[in-house]
Amino acid sequence: MNVVVCVKQIPDPADPGALNPDHTLKRDGKLILDESDSYGVEMALQLVDKAGSGEVTLVSMAPNGEVSGLRTALAMGAAKAIL
């Protein structure tokens, strides 16, 4: 069974962000995997394990090619990621 999981990378809540003059968030900080999406990745991994074969593929969007959140999900056991 192949499973695709959409994941979102969010600004690290432990690192307070700054705003641009137009009141938008500056996107130069570290992004992390959204905690709720990590549950989806874990569920997908369990489904593939229960099926006996297959892989988990992650799909995400991120500014400036930031991949730290995707690397976290890949470390959980996902086979590949599409940014």
FENGIKA-V876364 format. One record per pair of residues at least 24 apart in sequence whose C-alpha atoms are under 6 Angstrom apart, sorted by sequence separation. I is the first residue (numbers start at 1). J is the second residue. D is the distance in whole Angstrom. If there is no record, write none. Layout:
i	j	d
I	J	D
I	J	D
This chain:
i	j	d
9	33	5
10	34	6
55	79	6
57	81	6
9	34	6
8	34	6
7	37	6
33	69	4
32	69	4
1	48	6
1	53	6
2	54	5
4	56	6
6	58	6
8	60	6
1	54	4
2	55	5
3	56	5
4	57	5
5	58	5
6	59	5
7	60	5
2	56	6
4	58	6
6	60	6
9	69	6
